[in-house]
Amino acid sequence: MEKYPTRISNAADRLLTMLKTKGPQPASLLAAELGITNEGARLHLVKLQEEGLVASESISKGPGRPTLMWSLTALGNTRFPDTHTELSLQLIQTIKTVLGKEALDNVVAAREIKQKEKYHTALDGVSGLENRLDAFANIRSGEGYLAEWKKEDGVYYFIENHCPICCAATECDNICTSEMNTFVSIVGTDVSVSRMEHIINGARRCVYKIIPDNA
């Protein structure tokens, strides 16, 4: 269930958002999603490529002509900002240097408590796993995570296509542990949760796998 904004008026921004949330795509699928011609999509993509925001790769899948797949470049990813990057890094580095790692761990732990309180308050009265995932995806998308969820063969996947605190999390790995703890507290105790994909480890997105105990 996609909860990130989809009604972006600018076609170029919509293309970038689709590549961010869906990964590499051929121009034909992008065109269909935008409701424009294949040639129109290609023209937009070529312009974005000239700006260094997207790149293309020819992929062969059996007999026939190769398919040209389009994806975001590192520069293209910067169009989805890391919230308050410079300030966050400065604060983390200062706490480490002046107060030590234990103090930083305490700060992250305090943030986790606040995050849990905020989310649990927002989700108060929302029952059922799917309803909670839907509401939580909506909240996280509002915070810049481009969140969505899906269900396949009785297993749920909560997907965050962007991490607006990525630089801070890279500098302080406890933040990702804290994010995991917070997510587990949101989905409840009658499920098993694991992180399948992780942006910090080079993945395109973060994906949490949720298996209900009765699955």
C-alpha positions as CSV (number, residue, x, y, z in Angstrom):
1,M,0.0,0.0,0.0
2,E,1.8,3.1,-1.3
3,K,1.6,6.1,1.1
4,Y,4.1,8.4,-0.4
5,P,2.9,11.4,-2.5
6,T,2.1,10.4,-6.1
7,R,0.4,13.5,-7.4
8,I,3.5,15.5,-8.3
9,S,2.7,17.9,-11.1
10,N,6.2,18.1,-12.6
11,A,6.8,15.2,-14.9
12,A,10.5,15.1,-14.3
13,D,10.0,15.0,-10.5
14,R,7.5,12.3,-10.9
15,L,9.9,10.2,-13.0
16,L,12.6,10.7,-10.3
17,T,10.1,9.7,-7.6
18,M,9.1,6.6,-9.5
19,L,12.8,5.5,-10.0
20,K,13.4,6.2,-6.3
21,T,10.5,4.1,-5.1
22,K,10.4,1.3,-7.7
23,G,14.1,1.0,-8.7
24,P,15.4,0.7,-12.3
25,Q,12.6,0.8,-14.9
26,P,12.2,0.8,-18.7
27,A,10.9,4.0,-20.3
28,S,7.7,2.1,-21.4
29,L,6.6,1.4,-17.8
30,L,7.5,4.9,-16.7
31,A,5.4,6.3,-19.6
32,A,2.4,4.1,-18.7
33,E,2.6,5.3,-15.1
34,L,2.7,8.9,-16.1
35,G,0.1,8.6,-18.8
36,I,2.4,9.9,-21.6
37,T,3.9,8.4,-24.7
38,N,7.0,6.3,-24.6
39,E,8.8,9.0,-26.7
40,G,7.7,11.6,-24.2
41,A,9.1,9.6,-21.3
42,R,12.4,9.1,-23.2
43,L,12.7,12.8,-23.8
44,H,12.3,13.5,-20.1
45,L,14.8,10.8,-19.2
46,V,17.4,12.0,-21.7
47,K,17.1,15.5,-20.2
48,L,17.5,14.1,-16.7
49,Q,20.5,12.1,-17.9
50,E,22.1,15.2,-19.3
51,E,21.7,16.8,-15.8
52,G,23.4,13.8,-14.3
53,L,20.3,12.7,-12.3
54,V,19.6,9.4,-14.1
55,A,21.6,6.8,-15.9
56,S,20.7,4.0,-18.4
57,E,21.9,0.5,-18.8
58,S,21.1,-2.0,-21.5
59,I,19.9,-5.3,-20.1
60,S,19.5,-8.5,-22.1
61,K,16.8,-10.9,-21.1
62,G,16.9,-13.8,-23.5
63,P,16.2,-13.5,-27.2
64,G,15.3,-10.2,-28.7
65,R,16.5,-6.7,-28.3
66,P,18.0,-5.6,-25.0
67,T,15.9,-3.4,-22.7
68,L,17.2,0.0,-21.7
69,M,16.7,0.3,-17.9
70,W,16.8,3.7,-16.2
71,S,17.9,4.4,-12.6
72,L,18.8,7.2,-10.3
73,T,22.4,8.3,-10.0
74,A,24.0,9.4,-6.8
75,L,23.3,13.0,-7.7
76,G,19.7,12.0,-8.5
77,N,19.4,10.6,-5.0
78,T,20.3,14.0,-3.5
79,R,17.0,15.3,-4.8
80,F,15.5,13.4,-1.8
81,P,17.2,15.3,1.0
82,D,18.7,13.9,4.1
83,T,17.0,16.0,6.8
84,H,19.3,18.6,8.4
85,T,22.4,16.6,7.3
86,E,25.2,19.0,8.2
87,L,23.7,20.0,11.6
88,S,23.0,16.3,12.5
89,L,26.6,15.2,11.7
90,Q,28.1,18.1,13.6
91,L,26.1,17.3,16.7
92,I,26.9,13.6,16.5
93,Q,30.6,14.3,16.1
94,T,30.6,16.9,18.8
95,I,28.9,14.6,21.3
96,K,31.4,11.8,20.5
97,T,34.4,14.1,20.8
98,V,33.4,16.1,23.9
99,L,31.2,13.7,25.9
100,G,32.2,10.3,24.5
101,K,30.4,7.4,22.9
102,E,28.4,6.5,26.1
103,A,26.8,9.9,26.0
104,L,25.9,9.5,22.3
105,D,24.3,6.1,23.1
106,N,22.2,7.8,25.8
107,V,21.1,10.5,23.4
108,V,20.0,7.8,20.8
109,A,18.2,5.9,23.6
110,A,16.3,9.0,24.6
111,R,15.4,9.7,21.0
112,E,14.0,6.2,20.7
113,I,11.8,6.7,23.7
114,K,10.4,9.9,22.3
115,Q,9.9,8.3,18.9
116,K,8.0,5.4,20.4
117,E,5.8,7.7,22.4
118,K,5.0,9.8,19.4
119,Y,4.1,6.9,17.2
120,H,2.2,5.0,19.8
121,T,0.1,8.1,20.5
122,A,-0.6,8.6,16.8
123,L,-1.6,4.9,16.4
124,D,-3.7,4.8,19.6
125,G,-6.9,3.0,18.8
126,V,-5.6,1.6,15.4
127,S,-6.0,-2.2,15.7
128,G,-5.1,-4.9,13.3
129,L,-1.7,-5.4,11.6
130,E,-2.7,-4.1,8.2
131,N,-4.4,-1.0,9.6
132,R,-1.3,-0.2,11.8
133,L,1.0,-0.7,8.8
134,D,-1.2,1.6,6.7
135,A,-1.3,4.3,9.3
136,F,2.4,4.0,10.1
137,A,3.4,4.2,6.4
138,N,1.3,7.4,6.2
139,I,3.2,8.9,9.2
140,R,6.6,7.9,7.9
141,S,5.9,9.2,4.4
142,G,5.0,12.5,6.0
143,E,8.5,12.4,7.5
144,G,10.2,11.8,4.2
145,Y,10.6,8.0,4.2
146,L,8.4,7.3,1.1
147,A,7.0,4.4,2.9
148,E,4.6,1.7,1.7
149,W,3.8,-1.9,2.6
150,K,2.7,-5.0,0.7
151,K,1.6,-8.6,1.5
152,E,2.9,-11.7,-0.4
153,D,1.9,-15.2,0.5
154,G,0.9,-14.3,4.1
155,V,4.1,-12.3,4.7
156,Y,4.2,-8.5,5.0
157,Y,6.9,-6.2,3.8
158,F,7.2,-2.7,5.1
159,I,9.3,-0.6,2.7
160,E,11.0,2.7,3.2
161,N,12.2,3.9,-0.2
162,H,14.2,6.9,1.2
163,C,16.0,7.6,4.5
164,P,16.0,11.3,5.4
165,I,18.4,10.6,8.3
166,C,20.8,8.4,6.3
167,C,23.9,10.5,6.9
168,A,23.3,10.6,10.7
169,A,22.6,6.9,10.7
170,T,25.9,6.3,8.8
171,E,27.8,8.2,11.4
172,C,26.0,6.5,14.3
173,D,24.9,2.9,13.7
174,N,22.9,2.9,16.9
175,I,20.3,5.0,15.2
176,C,19.4,2.1,12.8
177,T,19.2,-0.3,15.8
178,S,16.9,2.2,17.5
179,E,14.7,2.5,14.4
180,M,14.4,-1.3,14.3
181,N,13.4,-1.4,18.0
182,T,10.8,1.3,17.3
183,F,9.3,-0.5,14.4
184,V,9.1,-3.8,16.3
185,S,7.2,-2.0,19.1
186,I,4.7,-0.7,16.5
187,V,3.8,-4.0,14.8
188,G,3.3,-5.8,18.1
189,T,4.6,-9.0,19.8
190,D,2.6,-11.6,17.7
191,V,4.9,-11.2,14.7
192,S,8.5,-11.9,13.8
193,V,10.4,-8.9,12.2
194,S,13.7,-8.9,10.3
195,R,15.4,-6.3,8.1
196,M,15.9,-7.7,4.6
197,E,17.4,-4.7,2.9
198,H,19.3,-1.8,4.4
199,I,20.2,1.5,2.8
200,I,23.3,1.9,5.1
201,N,24.6,-1.4,3.6
202,G,24.2,-0.2,0.0
203,A,20.7,-1.3,-0.7
204,R,18.3,1.0,-2.6
205,R,15.8,1.0,0.3
206,C,15.1,-0.4,3.7
207,V,12.7,-3.4,3.9
208,Y,11.3,-5.0,7.0
209,K,9.9,-8.5,6.7
210,I,7.0,-9.2,9.0
211,I,5.8,-12.8,9.6
212,P,2.7,-13.3,11.7
213,D,3.1,-16.0,14.3
214,N,0.1,-17.9,12.9
215,A,1.5,-17.8,9.3
